[in-house]
Amino acid sequence: MAPAPEMKFPPENLVNRSLELILANQSPSGAFIASPNFPTYAFCWFRDGSYIAYALDLYNQHDASARFHAWAADVISQRVELIQRALQKAAAGQLLSDADILHTRYTLTGQENTATSWENFQLDGFGTWLWALAEHQRLSQQPLSPAMLASARLVADYLVGLWDHPCYDCWEEFGDQIHPHTLAAIYGGLVAYGQLTTDHRHATTTAIRAFLYQKGLAAGRWQKFLGNHQVDASLLAISTPYRLLSPSDPIMISTVQKIEADLCAGGVKRYLADTYYGGGRWILLAAWLGWYWCEVGQPEKAHQLRQWIEAQADERGWLPEQVPLGLNNDSMFAPWVQRWGPVATPLLWSHAEYLILTKMLPEPR
């Protein structure tokens, strides 16, 4: 007897399913759990949450987005003394401890998770939050609350004081390095904050641009981190959406050509040496590359990536974090499964990036 055909989720329903999943997994506090079925991700990240909120704003779910931003603002407002201490120590040239920094992830009620250690010193998520907050106001056409604006100012101060410090990248690795993606997120966040409030931080954004052009390039393209000439798919964000330079700038074109050649095979890998769950193909990065293709007028490539993403949805319409195909290192898949369980599914950030890509495509299905 022939096996029953594998059930596939109807791709035409994946937008609605993605919105349903995201909204169903928003806490009453406003926080988004990164993945409801993956215990390690049972928290809210500023990075993930900001992109999820942006996706909701694109689909006119402004109230849900506003609840996330209110949660984020409250997390910041409770840590004024911490931010002031971090800035004072940084200005004095003192080393920062984990107790001196804003954490990258919080419980759904806004508390630090002290039960397990984590790579907490990550600055890109806070730049991303400022960018997403400005996009929320632009797309919703609603004024931001005084509490949100006060917390945004605190985050801007924090980034101005710490932008040139080595920190973990958006993959929570290489904490002793300086990463172009992180600097671009800070740049984009500060520019957005200036547009939001007229409180421009020109000295810092100018310094970030100069620093990156001086030290962040190798062979005419952006590098993974200073001294590592490989590309990382997160470099897409330098133009899309942080606009440190235009998507059609020759440096971005060269960078994306290398990303496409080295990392794109249906889905998109993070970087060639990645061994997290063996180093598979990430849903959110496929959507991100498609978003970039939309911006440079290549919608046919974006459509191909969207179709690949839709084919990865399980019968429930859930999108995973990554797909374990064509792994960089097959021997590293089983150890991660043993350590943390199967690949995170669904990942709300994957669904958010799929929603963003679909909205950016210039023509309907």
C-alpha positions in Angstrom: 0.0 0.0 0.0 1.4 3.4 -1.0 2.0 5.8 1.9 -0.5 8.6 2.4 0.6 11.8 0.8 2.2 14.3 3.1 -0.3 17.0 4.1 0.8 20.5 3.2 -0.6 23.8 4.5 -2.3 25.8 1.8 0.2 28.6 0.9 -2.6 31.0 0.1 -3.7 30.8 3.8 -0.2 31.3 5.3 -0.5 35.1 5.8 -3.7 34.7 7.8 -2.2 31.8 9.7 0.9 33.8 10.5 -1.1 36.7 11.9 -3.2 34.3 14.0 -0.1 32.6 15.4 1.5 35.9 16.3 -1.6 37.3 18.0 -2.4 34.1 19.8 1.2 34.1 21.3 1.1 37.7 22.5 1.1 37.8 26.3 -1.5 40.0 28.1 1.6 42.1 29.0 2.2 42.9 25.3 5.3 40.7 25.0 5.7 38.1 22.3 7.1 34.7 23.2 9.8 33.9 20.7 8.6 30.3 20.3 5.8 28.7 22.4 7.1 25.1 22.0 10.8 25.7 22.6 11.6 26.2 26.3 14.9 28.0 25.6 12.9 30.6 23.6 10.2 31.1 26.2 11.1 34.8 26.5 10.6 38.0 24.6 13.6 39.5 22.8 13.7 43.2 21.8 15.0 42.1 18.4 12.4 39.5 17.6 9.6 41.5 19.1 10.4 44.6 17.2 10.2 42.9 13.8 7.0 41.1 14.9 5.5 44.5 15.9 6.6 46.0 12.5 4.9 43.1 10.7 1.7 43.7 12.6 1.8 47.4 11.8 2.1 46.5 8.1 -1.1 44.6 8.4 -3.0 47.3 10.4 -2.8 45.4 13.7 -1.7 48.6 15.4 -3.2 47.9 18.8 -1.2 44.7 19.2 2.0 46.5 18.0 1.3 49.3 20.5 1.0 46.8 23.4 4.4 45.4 22.6 6.0 48.8 22.5 4.3 49.7 25.8 5.8 46.5 27.3 9.3 47.4 25.9 9.0 50.9 27.2 8.1 49.6 30.6 11.1 47.2 30.7 13.4 50.2 30.0 11.7 52.6 32.4 12.3 50.1 35.3 16.0 50.2 34.6 17.0 53.8 34.6 19.6 53.4 37.3 21.1 50.5 35.4 21.4 52.5 32.2 23.0 55.4 34.1 25.5 53.1 35.8 26.4 51.5 32.4 27.0 54.9 30.9 29.1 56.2 33.8 31.3 53.1 33.8 31.7 53.2 30.0 32.7 56.8 30.2 35.2 56.0 32.9 36.7 53.2 30.8 35.5 50.5 33.3 34.5 47.0 32.2 30.7 46.3 32.3 29.4 43.3 34.1 26.1 41.5 33.3 24.6 43.5 36.1 25.4 46.8 34.4 23.7 46.1 31.0 20.2 45.8 29.5 19.5 42.2 28.9 18.6 41.0 25.4 15.6 38.9 26.5 13.1 39.2 29.3 10.3 37.1 30.8 6.8 37.9 29.4 6.3 40.0 32.5 9.5 42.0 32.0 11.9 40.4 34.4 15.5 39.3 33.8 16.0 35.5 33.6 18.6 34.8 36.2 18.0 31.1 36.4 20.3 30.4 33.4 23.3 32.4 32.0 22.9 34.0 28.6 24.8 36.2 26.2 23.1 39.3 27.3 25.2 42.2 26.0 23.6 42.7 22.6 23.0 46.2 21.3 21.3 45.6 18.0 17.9 44.8 19.5 17.7 48.2 21.1 18.5 50.0 17.9 15.9 47.8 16.2 13.4 48.8 18.8 13.9 52.5 18.1 13.5 51.9 14.4 10.4 49.8 14.9 8.9 52.4 17.3 9.3 55.1 14.7 7.7 52.8 12.1 4.8 52.2 14.4 4.1 55.8 14.7 4.5 56.3 10.9 2.2 53.4 10.0 -0.4 53.8 12.7 -0.5 57.6 12.6 -1.0 57.6 16.3 1.1 59.7 18.7 3.4 57.8 21.0 2.8 58.0 24.7 5.1 60.1 26.9 6.3 56.9 28.6 7.3 55.4 25.2 9.2 58.6 24.3 10.9 58.8 27.6 12.1 55.2 27.3 13.2 55.8 23.7 15.4 58.6 25.0 17.0 56.4 27.6 17.7 53.7 24.9 19.2 56.4 22.6 21.4 57.6 25.4 22.5 54.0 26.1 23.4 53.3 22.5 25.3 56.6 22.1 27.4 55.7 25.1 28.1 52.1 24.2 28.0 51.8 20.4 31.7 51.2 20.0 31.9 48.4 22.6 32.4 44.8 21.5 29.2 42.8 22.1 27.4 39.7 21.0 26.0 39.7 17.5 22.3 39.1 16.5 23.0 35.4 16.6 24.3 35.8 20.2 27.8 34.8 19.3 31.3 36.3 19.1 30.9 38.7 22.1 34.4 40.0 21.9 33.9 41.4 18.4 32.4 44.5 16.7 29.8 43.6 14.1 28.7 45.7 11.1 25.1 44.5 11.5 25.0 45.7 15.1 26.5 49.1 14.3 24.0 49.4 11.4 21.1 48.6 13.8 22.3 51.3 16.2 22.7 53.7 13.3 19.2 53.0 12.0 17.7 53.2 15.5 19.3 56.6 16.3 18.4 58.1 12.9 14.8 56.9 13.4 14.8 58.3 16.9 15.9 61.7 15.6 13.1 61.7 13.0 10.6 60.7 15.7 11.6 63.4 18.2 13.9 65.9 16.4 16.5 64.8 19.1 19.1 64.0 16.5 22.3 62.2 17.5 24.3 63.3 14.5 27.7 63.0 16.2 27.2 59.3 16.9 25.6 58.4 13.6 28.4 60.2 11.7 31.0 58.4 13.8 29.3 55.0 13.1 29.3 55.5 9.4 32.9 56.7 9.4 34.0 53.7 11.5 32.2 51.2 9.3 33.6 52.6 6.1 37.1 52.6 7.5 37.1 49.2 9.3 34.0 47.2 8.3 34.8 46.5 4.6 36.8 43.8 3.0 37.2 43.3 -0.8 34.6 46.0 -1.4 31.9 44.3 0.7 30.8 44.2 4.3 32.4 41.6 6.6 30.8 39.4 9.2 32.8 41.1 12.0 36.0 43.2 12.0 38.8 40.9 11.0 36.5 38.1 9.6 36.1 38.6 5.9 33.3 36.1 5.5 29.8 37.3 4.9 26.9 36.8 7.2 23.3 37.0 6.0 22.4 39.5 8.7 24.5 42.0 6.7 21.3 42.5 4.6 20.0 44.7 7.3 22.7 47.3 6.8 20.5 48.6 4.0 17.2 46.8 4.6 15.9 48.2 6.8 18.5 50.3 8.6 19.5 52.4 5.6 23.1 53.0 6.5 23.4 53.0 2.8 21.0 52.4 -0.1 20.1 48.8 -1.2 21.4 49.7 -4.6 24.8 50.9 -3.4 27.6 49.0 -5.0 28.9 47.8 -1.6 25.5 46.3 -0.8 25.2 44.8 -4.3 28.6 43.1 -3.8 27.7 42.0 -0.3 24.4 40.4 -1.4 26.1 38.7 -4.4 28.4 37.0 -2.0 25.5 36.1 0.4 23.6 34.6 -2.5 26.7 32.7 -3.8 27.8 31.3 -0.4 24.6 31.0 1.7 21.5 30.8 -0.5 20.2 27.4 -1.5 16.4 27.8 -1.5 16.6 29.0 2.1 19.5 31.1 3.4 22.2 30.1 5.9 23.5 32.4 8.6 27.2 32.0 7.7 29.4 29.3 6.3 30.9 28.2 9.7 27.6 28.1 11.5 27.1 24.9 13.4 23.9 25.7 15.4 21.7 22.7 14.7 24.3 21.9 12.1 23.9 25.2 10.2 20.7 24.9 8.2 18.6 27.2 6.1 16.7 29.9 7.9 13.2 30.9 7.1 13.6 34.5 8.4 16.7 35.0 6.3 15.1 33.7 3.1 12.3 36.3 3.8 14.9 39.0 4.5 16.7 38.3 1.3 13.4 38.5 -0.5 12.7 41.8 1.1 16.0 43.1 -0.2 15.2 41.8 -3.7 11.9 43.7 -3.6 13.8 46.9 -2.8 16.1 46.6 -5.7 13.4 45.7 -8.2 13.9 41.9 -8.5 10.5 40.6 -7.5 10.9 37.3 -9.3 13.7 36.3 -7.0 11.6 37.4 -4.0 8.7 35.3 -5.2 10.9 32.2 -5.4 12.0 32.7 -1.8 8.4 33.2 -0.7 7.5 29.9 -2.4 10.3 28.1 -0.7 9.2 29.5 2.7 5.6 28.4 2.1 6.8 24.9 1.2 8.4 24.6 4.6 5.2 25.2 6.6 4.0 22.1 8.3 0.4 20.8 8.1 -0.6 23.3 10.9 0.9 26.3 9.1 3.8 26.6 11.5 7.2 27.9 10.2 10.4 26.7 12.0 13.5 28.7 12.8 15.6 26.8 10.3 15.3 23.8 8.0 18.0 21.1 8.5 18.9 20.6 4.8 22.4 20.9 3.3 23.9 21.4 6.8 27.3 23.0 7.2 28.1 20.3 9.7 25.9 17.2 9.8 27.5 16.0 13.0 26.3 19.0 15.0 22.6 18.5 14.4 22.0 15.6 16.9 24.0 17.3 19.8 21.8 20.4 19.6 18.6 18.3 19.5 19.8 16.4 22.5 20.7 19.6 24.3 17.6 21.8 23.5 15.1 19.5 21.6 13.9 19.8 18.0 14.3 23.0 16.0 12.1 25.8 17.4 8.7 25.5 15.7 6.8 27.8 15.3 9.2 30.7 15.5 7.3 34.0 15.6 10.1 35.9 14.0 10.0 33.5 11.0 6.3 34.3 10.6 6.9 38.0 11.0 9.5 38.1 8.3 7.3 36.1 6.0 4.6 38.7 6.5 7.0 41.5 5.8 8.2 39.9 2.6 4.6 39.2 1.4 3.7 42.8 2.1 6.7 44.2 0.2 6.1 42.1 -3.0 4.8 44.6 -5.6 2.1 42.4 -7.1 -0.5 40.0 -5.6 -0.2 36.3 -5.7 
